[in-house]
Amino acid sequence: MSDSNEPDFVVNEVVDPFHAPDLFLQDIADLANRAEAGFSLTLYLPWGIARGTVVSAKTFFESIEKEFAKHPSDDELKPMAEVFSSMMGRYAKQVAVPARSDSEERDDDDLNPYTPRFITLQNAQVLGLGNSGMYPAVGTVPFLRVQISHVSAWSLNAPKFD
């Protein structure tokens, strides 16, 4: 053992390749984050299916910021709404991603703080097992933020849930 406070061993993160995030889905999320534009996508998840338009994380947090900036009519909740709105605004600025040149490599993405770990769908229609017994519940949410490593499969086209 050395005299410094540094350990004599190195801990390396081990990632199970079958549970690692899909690199192509990360690229789609990255494109949405950088271009602030997206397209329709269907995600297959352990709990069900979600389909919507991929949008940037910045758009997601700005939406929450605006919602809380409206302030509730209850005076007691206004200070909390202001703090939460401000916090979401800071998140929106933090997740804003600079444009990447075509010459940049993907090799260092594990170290890149802008590598997307989540993908956000806007106007997401979800189909999943709900509280209504054996019948699936269908609903629409304004935004759905999904951890990419939880996505089992994805597609550009899917049957309608109607």
C-alpha positions as CSV (number, residue, x, y, z in Angstrom):
1,M,0.0,0.0,0.0
2,S,1.3,3.5,-0.9
3,D,1.8,6.3,1.6
4,S,-0.8,8.6,-0.2
5,N,-4.5,8.5,0.5
6,E,-5.1,7.1,-2.9
7,P,-6.2,3.4,-3.1
8,D,-4.0,0.8,-4.7
9,F,-6.9,-0.5,-6.8
10,V,-9.1,0.9,-9.6
11,V,-12.8,0.3,-9.7
12,N,-14.1,0.0,-13.3
13,E,-17.8,0.2,-14.0
14,V,-19.1,-2.9,-15.7
15,V,-22.1,-2.6,-18.0
16,D,-24.1,-5.6,-19.0
17,P,-24.3,-5.1,-22.8
18,F,-27.9,-6.5,-22.8
19,H,-29.0,-3.8,-20.3
20,A,-27.0,-0.9,-21.7
21,P,-28.9,1.9,-23.4
22,D,-29.6,1.5,-27.2
23,L,-26.9,3.6,-28.9
24,F,-29.3,4.4,-31.8
25,L,-32.0,5.6,-29.4
26,Q,-29.4,7.7,-27.6
27,D,-28.6,9.2,-31.0
28,I,-32.2,10.0,-31.6
29,A,-32.5,11.7,-28.2
30,D,-29.2,13.5,-28.8
31,L,-30.5,14.8,-32.1
32,A,-33.7,16.1,-30.4
33,N,-31.7,17.7,-27.7
34,R,-29.3,19.4,-30.1
35,A,-31.7,20.4,-32.9
36,E,-34.7,20.9,-30.6
37,A,-36.7,18.9,-33.2
38,G,-38.0,15.4,-33.3
39,F,-40.3,12.9,-34.9
40,S,-42.9,10.3,-33.9
41,L,-41.5,7.3,-32.1
42,T,-43.0,4.3,-30.3
43,L,-41.3,2.9,-27.2
44,Y,-41.9,-0.5,-25.9
45,L,-41.4,-0.6,-22.1
46,P,-41.7,-3.3,-19.4
47,W,-45.0,-1.6,-18.3
48,G,-46.5,-1.0,-21.7
49,I,-46.2,1.0,-24.9
50,A,-45.7,4.8,-25.3
51,R,-45.9,6.7,-28.6
52,G,-45.3,10.4,-29.2
53,T,-43.0,13.0,-30.7
54,V,-39.4,13.0,-29.5
55,V,-38.6,16.5,-28.1
56,S,-35.6,17.9,-26.3
57,A,-35.1,17.7,-22.5
58,K,-34.9,21.5,-22.6
59,T,-38.5,21.6,-24.0
60,F,-39.6,19.3,-21.3
61,F,-38.2,21.4,-18.4
62,E,-39.3,24.7,-20.0
63,S,-42.8,23.3,-20.2
64,I,-42.8,22.5,-16.5
65,E,-41.3,25.9,-15.7
66,K,-44.1,27.7,-17.5
67,E,-46.7,25.6,-15.9
68,F,-45.5,26.5,-12.4
69,A,-44.9,30.1,-13.4
70,K,-48.7,30.5,-13.7
71,H,-48.9,30.3,-9.9
72,P,-51.7,28.6,-8.1
73,S,-54.6,30.7,-6.8
74,D,-53.7,29.5,-3.3
75,D,-51.4,32.1,-1.7
76,E,-49.7,29.5,0.4
77,L,-48.6,27.6,-2.6
78,K,-47.2,30.6,-4.6
79,P,-43.8,30.6,-3.0
80,M,-43.3,26.9,-3.6
81,A,-44.5,27.3,-7.2
82,E,-42.0,30.1,-7.8
83,V,-39.2,28.1,-6.4
84,F,-40.1,25.0,-8.5
85,S,-40.6,27.1,-11.6
86,S,-37.1,28.7,-11.1
87,M,-35.6,25.2,-10.5
88,M,-37.1,23.9,-13.7
89,G,-35.8,26.9,-15.6
90,R,-32.3,26.2,-14.3
91,Y,-32.6,22.5,-15.4
92,A,-33.7,23.7,-18.9
93,K,-30.5,25.8,-19.1
94,Q,-28.4,22.9,-17.8
95,V,-29.7,20.4,-20.3
96,A,-29.4,22.7,-23.3
97,V,-26.9,20.9,-25.5
98,P,-24.4,22.6,-27.8
99,A,-24.4,21.6,-31.5
100,R,-22.0,18.8,-32.3
101,S,-19.9,18.8,-35.4
102,D,-19.9,15.8,-37.7
103,S,-16.2,15.3,-37.0
104,E,-16.8,14.6,-33.2
105,E,-16.4,11.0,-32.2
106,R,-18.8,8.9,-30.2
107,D,-16.0,7.1,-28.4
108,D,-16.0,9.3,-25.3
109,D,-19.8,9.4,-24.9
110,D,-19.7,7.6,-21.6
111,L,-17.7,10.5,-20.3
112,N,-19.7,13.2,-22.1
113,P,-22.2,14.9,-19.8
114,Y,-24.5,15.5,-22.7
115,T,-24.9,11.8,-23.6
116,P,-28.6,11.3,-23.2
117,R,-29.8,8.9,-20.5
118,F,-33.4,9.8,-21.0
119,I,-35.7,10.4,-24.0
120,T,-38.7,12.7,-23.9
121,L,-42.0,12.2,-25.8
122,Q,-44.5,15.0,-26.2
123,N,-48.2,14.4,-26.4
124,A,-47.5,10.8,-25.5
125,Q,-50.2,8.2,-25.9
126,V,-49.6,5.4,-23.4
127,L,-51.0,1.9,-23.3
128,G,-50.2,-0.1,-20.2
129,L,-51.7,-2.2,-17.5
130,G,-53.8,0.1,-15.3
131,N,-56.0,-0.3,-12.4
132,S,-58.9,-1.4,-14.4
133,G,-58.4,-5.1,-14.0
134,M,-57.1,-7.2,-16.9
135,Y,-57.9,-4.6,-19.5
136,P,-55.1,-2.2,-20.5
137,A,-55.4,1.5,-19.7
138,V,-54.9,4.0,-22.5
139,G,-54.2,7.7,-21.9
140,T,-52.4,10.7,-23.1
141,V,-49.9,12.8,-21.2
142,P,-48.3,16.1,-22.3
143,F,-44.8,14.8,-21.7
144,L,-43.3,11.4,-20.9
145,R,-39.6,11.2,-19.9
146,V,-38.3,7.7,-20.2
147,Q,-34.9,6.2,-19.1
148,I,-33.4,4.9,-22.3
149,S,-32.0,1.8,-20.6
150,H,-35.5,0.8,-19.7
151,V,-36.7,0.7,-23.3
152,S,-37.0,-2.9,-24.5
153,A,-37.7,-2.0,-28.2
154,W,-38.7,1.0,-30.3
155,S,-40.1,1.6,-33.8
156,L,-41.0,4.5,-36.1
157,N,-44.5,3.1,-36.8
158,A,-46.9,1.3,-34.7
159,P,-50.6,0.4,-34.7
160,K,-53.0,3.0,-33.3
161,F,-54.2,2.4,-29.7
162,D,-57.9,3.3,-30.5
